[in-house]
Amino acid sequence: MSAALSHIVLGTNRMAKAESFYTPVLAMLGWRRRFSEGSPDKLLWQPPTGARPLFGVMQPFDGAPHSVGNGAMVALTAPDRNTVDAAYDLALSLGGGCEGPAGLRPHYHPHYYGAYFRDLDGNKIGVVCHKGDLVPAEVALSQTAMIESARAWIAAWNRRDVGAVLSSFHPNARFRSPVAEKTTGSAEIVGVDALRDYWMRAIAGIETLQFTLLEVLCDEARQSMAVVYLAELNGRTTRACELFRLIDGRKISGEALYACWQ
């Protein structure tokens, strides 16, 4: 049976910015980039399975500026509720605007879990999961598993084993840190390969490194955790906290927060 829809198109006035916004958001939802035969005025993606409907972002055909339609929205499905959370967080981190945080909307149906945001041109996007389970049981980490993961993560850093540190990260993970901005020029690192390069560069300039775990705060329902620890780097000690969101038991997003030096 063919797809009921052929394609969906949103307008933009800023192609480069639209591309930087939609490329990671749609990748998180499993959409595949379809290169549009060298055309500079349109972007196309295919759904996770099948060839259609296409999702397009284009400059208006008539050459006039793009404007947002009142009441118009495109809603994309997510495989689970954690992906809804992660896509919403990612969209806002890329400059999107909130139109409704992730959560249940039982007035639609008991398992409707959605989030809403606007892209950089003001187009309204929804991300929705219709499944009853938050995440499949086999890939959701328990509180005990999260704590053990945090302990293993601290131990890997103390061994300077970047490979072991990265083993708990999703391939498409995004990580934000003020140290990253000083080291690479960007506060956000995307993908495990880029994370590996960043952390290898960072520890190369650190003679002594010792992390001491203080506390792990876990939310099983949302599959998120906060790891609080003391970081001793080159003889200076500070309290630090790293916030993680998980998908399929792996870290899909993270952010490092640092207190004043003690």
Secondary structure, 3 states (H helix, E strand, C coil): CCCCCCEEEEECCCHHHHHHHHHHHHHHCCCEEECCCCCCCEEEEECCCCCCCEEEEECCCCCCCCCCCCCCCEEEECCCHHHHHHHHHHHHHCCCEEEEEEEECCCCCCCCEEEEEECCCCCEEEEEECCCCCCCHHHCCCHHHHHHHHHHHHHHHHCCCHHHHHCCEEEEEEEECHHHHHHHCCCEEECHHHHHHHHHHHHHCCCCEEEEEEEEEEECCCCEEEEEEEEEECCEEEEEEEEEEEECCEEEEEEEEEEEEC
